[in-house]
Amino acid sequence: MHLLPRETEKLLLHLAGELAKKRKARGLKLNYPESIALISSELLEAARDGRTVA
């Protein structure tokens, strides 16, 4: 399967967001990159569902 660079980036962001979500659910503190990945992943999912960010 061939992915465009943008698609690869979105996939990695989603995976990092899911990992951060699991770590947060276990009660661990998130570091800065994990926090950004979690926020970005949630925003992308909200946009995909048709919700607005504002």
NUGUKOL-251973 format. One record per residue (C-alpha): residue in one letter; chain; x, y, z. Coordinates in pm, 1 decimal. Example, Ala and Ser with C-alpha at 12.3 -4.5 7.8 and 13.67 -1.06 7.14 Angstrom:
2
<r code="a" unit="A" x="1230.0" y="-450.0" z="780.0"/>
<r code="s" unit="A" x="1367.0" y="-106.0" z="714.0"/>
This chain:
54
<r code="m" unit="A" x="0.0" y="0.0" z="0.0"/>
<r code="h" unit="A" x="137.7" y="338.5" z="-98.4"/>
<r code="l" unit="A" x="48.0" y="635.5" z="116.9"/>
<r code="l" unit="A" x="108.2" y="1000.1" z="49.7"/>
<r code="p" unit="A" x="325.9" y="1182.9" z="302.1"/>
<r code="r" unit="A" x="19.0" y="1362.9" z="436.7"/>
<r code="e" unit="A" x="-164.2" y="1033.3" z="487.7"/>
<r code="t" unit="A" x="138.8" y="882.3" z="661.4"/>
<r code="e" unit="A" x="156.4" y="1182.1" z="893.3"/>
<r code="k" unit="A" x="-213.8" y="1154.4" z="980.5"/>
<r code="l" unit="A" x="-176.3" y="782.6" z="1047.7"/>
<r code="l" unit="A" x="121.6" y="835.9" z="1279.5"/>
<r code="l" unit="A" x="-62.7" y="1117.0" z="1457.0"/>
<r code="h" unit="A" x="-363.6" y="891.4" z="1510.6"/>
<r code="l" unit="A" x="-146.9" y="610.0" z="1647.1"/>
<r code="a" unit="A" x="36.8" y="847.0" z="1881.6"/>
<r code="g" unit="A" x="-297.9" y="988.4" z="1997.2"/>
<r code="e" unit="A" x="-433.9" y="642.0" z="2072.5"/>
<r code="l" unit="A" x="-120.1" y="553.4" z="2267.1"/>
<r code="a" unit="A" x="-147.9" y="876.3" z="2467.4"/>
<r code="k" unit="A" x="-515.5" y="805.0" z="2537.5"/>
<r code="k" unit="A" x="-429.2" y="459.6" z="2675.2"/>
<r code="r" unit="A" x="-150.6" y="599.3" z="2892.1"/>
<r code="k" unit="A" x="-377.6" y="871.6" z="3028.6"/>
<r code="a" unit="A" x="-646.4" y="612.4" z="3107.8"/>
<r code="r" unit="A" x="-387.7" y="420.4" z="3311.9"/>
<r code="g" unit="A" x="-329.9" y="735.5" z="3516.7"/>
<r code="l" unit="A" x="10.1" y="827.7" z="3376.3"/>
<r code="k" unit="A" x="110.3" y="1186.9" z="3312.4"/>
<r code="l" unit="A" x="157.2" y="1272.4" z="2946.9"/>
<r code="n" unit="A" x="464.6" y="1450.4" z="2819.7"/>
<r code="y" unit="A" x="442.3" y="1739.6" z="2574.0"/>
<r code="p" unit="A" x="453.2" y="1537.0" z="2247.1"/>
<r code="e" unit="A" x="195.1" y="1291.0" z="2380.8"/>
<r code="s" unit="A" x="-32.7" y="1576.1" z="2486.2"/>
<r code="i" unit="A" x="-8.9" y="1741.2" z="2144.9"/>
<r code="a" unit="A" x="-75.6" y="1407.9" z="1972.5"/>
<r code="l" unit="A" x="-383.1" y="1347.5" z="2189.3"/>
<r code="i" unit="A" x="-525.9" y="1695.0" z="2128.2"/>
<r code="s" unit="A" x="-455.7" y="1680.8" z="1753.7"/>
<r code="s" unit="A" x="-604.9" y="1334.6" z="1720.3"/>
<r code="e" unit="A" x="-922.1" y="1439.3" z="1900.6"/>
<r code="l" unit="A" x="-954.2" y="1752.9" z="1685.1"/>
<r code="l" unit="A" x="-915.4" y="1552.5" z="1363.9"/>
<r code="e" unit="A" x="-1179.6" y="1302.9" z="1478.6"/>
<r code="a" unit="A" x="-1416.3" y="1585.4" z="1573.5"/>
<r code="a" unit="A" x="-1367.7" y="1747.5" z="1232.7"/>
<r code="r" unit="A" x="-1431.9" y="1413.1" z="1064.7"/>
<r code="d" unit="A" x="-1759.0" y="1383.5" z="1259.3"/>
<r code="g" unit="A" x="-1860.7" y="1726.3" z="1129.7"/>
<r code="r" unit="A" x="-1823.8" y="1912.9" z="1456.6"/>
<r code="t" unit="A" x="-1670.2" y="2258.6" z="1466.3"/>
<r code="v" unit="A" x="-1362.6" y="2344.4" z="1668.4"/>
<r code="a" unit="A" x="-1474.3" y="2687.7" z="1784.2"/>
